[in-house]
Amino acid sequence: MTTMQVDLVSSEEQIFSGEAEFLIAPGSEGEIGIYPRHIPLISKLSPGVIRVKLPQKEMHLVYVISGGYMEIQGNKVTVLADVVERTDDLDEAKLLEEKRIAEERLKRSDVSMDVDDVKAYAALELIIAQLKAVDYLNKQSRRN
């Protein structure tokens, strides 16, 4: 079995470093699947879910990112994102409430967006990515 080195880094710390069979990331044009010996690539990433398949394991490691960039050189994948969250402690009910609040905030804003509106929009994108992670994890647990 062939593997590749994966490094997942937030603006504050390295979140994951290790070997993987493949990685699925939220590219700006849709999901991107990366396998060992992928061609060199630099890609912008959208807010969403990153799944890392570890060698000899059934489940994937699942992370939520705020967006960022991915670089593939040789047999190494590096993901750089401002925010990278582990999915262990995501609370679906709390996330749905935060989503509702963010959507209300954006509905009340006028045509010209101010800094608070931009922050609310970025928070909403991250909440939606977290909800996608919760949905993915729920589907995985039902399969097992």
C-alpha positions in Angstrom: 0.0 0.0 0.0 1.3 3.4 -0.9 0.9 6.4 1.4 1.7 10.1 1.4 2.7 12.6 4.0 -0.1 14.9 5.1 0.5 18.1 7.2 -2.6 20.0 8.4 -1.7 23.4 9.9 -3.8 26.2 11.4 -2.6 29.8 11.9 -1.7 28.8 15.5 -0.4 25.2 15.4 0.2 22.0 13.5 -3.0 19.9 13.9 -2.0 16.7 12.1 1.1 15.3 10.6 1.3 11.7 9.4 0.9 9.2 6.7 -2.4 8.8 4.8 -3.9 6.7 2.1 -5.8 9.7 0.7 -7.3 13.0 1.6 -10.5 14.8 0.5 -10.6 18.6 0.7 -13.1 21.3 -0.1 -11.7 22.9 -3.1 -13.0 26.2 -4.4 -14.6 24.4 -7.3 -15.8 21.3 -5.4 -14.2 18.5 -3.5 -10.7 17.4 -4.4 -9.5 13.9 -3.8 -5.7 13.5 -3.3 -4.0 10.2 -3.5 -0.2 9.3 -3.3 1.8 10.4 -6.3 -0.6 13.2 -7.2 0.7 15.8 -9.6 2.1 19.0 -8.1 -0.7 21.4 -7.3 -1.6 24.5 -5.3 -5.3 25.0 -4.7 -7.4 27.5 -2.8 -9.7 25.7 -0.3 -13.2 26.8 0.7 -14.7 26.5 4.2 -15.6 22.8 4.7 -14.6 19.4 5.8 -11.3 17.6 5.3 -11.2 13.9 5.5 -7.9 12.0 6.0 -7.8 8.2 5.5 -5.2 6.7 7.7 -3.4 3.5 6.7 -5.0 0.3 8.0 -8.0 2.2 9.6 -11.7 2.1 8.7 -12.7 5.6 9.8 -11.4 8.8 8.5 -10.0 11.7 10.6 -12.4 14.6 10.0 -11.5 18.2 10.4 -13.4 21.5 9.7 -11.5 24.3 8.0 -12.3 28.0 7.4 -10.8 27.9 4.0 -7.1 28.2 3.1 -4.6 26.7 0.7 -3.3 23.2 -0.2 0.0 22.4 -1.7 1.1 19.1 -3.2 4.7 18.5 -3.9 6.2 15.1 -4.4 4.4 12.7 -2.1 3.6 15.4 0.5 0.3 17.4 1.0 0.3 20.5 3.1 -3.0 22.2 4.1 -2.7 25.7 5.5 -5.9 27.2 7.0 -6.7 30.0 9.5 -9.0 27.8 11.5 -8.8 24.0 11.7 -11.1 22.3 14.2 -11.3 18.8 15.3 -14.8 17.4 15.1 -14.8 15.6 18.4 -16.8 18.1 20.4 -19.2 19.5 17.8 -22.8 20.0 19.2 -25.4 19.9 16.4 -28.1 21.8 18.4 -25.7 24.5 19.4 -24.5 24.9 15.8 -28.0 25.1 14.5 -28.8 27.9 17.0 -25.6 29.8 16.0 -26.5 29.4 12.4 -29.9 30.9 13.0 -28.4 33.9 14.9 -25.9 34.5 12.1 -28.5 34.3 9.4 -30.7 36.8 11.3 -27.8 39.2 11.7 -27.2 39.1 8.0 -30.9 39.6 7.1 -31.0 42.8 9.2 -27.9 44.3 7.5 -28.3 46.9 4.8 -27.0 46.7 1.2 -23.5 47.9 2.2 -21.7 45.4 4.3 -19.6 46.6 7.3 -16.9 44.8 9.2 -19.4 43.1 11.5 -21.4 41.8 8.5 -18.2 40.3 7.0 -17.4 38.6 10.3 -20.9 37.3 10.6 -20.7 35.9 7.0 -17.4 34.2 7.8 -18.8 32.8 11.0 -21.8 31.5 9.1 -19.6 29.7 6.5 -17.6 28.0 9.3 -20.8 27.0 11.1 -22.2 25.4 7.9 -18.9 23.5 7.5 -19.2 22.3 11.0 -22.7 21.1 10.4 -21.5 19.2 7.3 -18.9 17.5 9.5 -21.6 16.5 12.0 -23.7 15.1 9.2 -20.8 13.1 7.8 -19.9 11.7 11.2 -23.6 10.8 11.9 -23.7 8.9 8.6 -20.5 7.1 9.4 -21.7 6.0 12.8 -25.0 4.7 11.3 -23.0 2.5 8.9 -21.0 0.9 11.7 
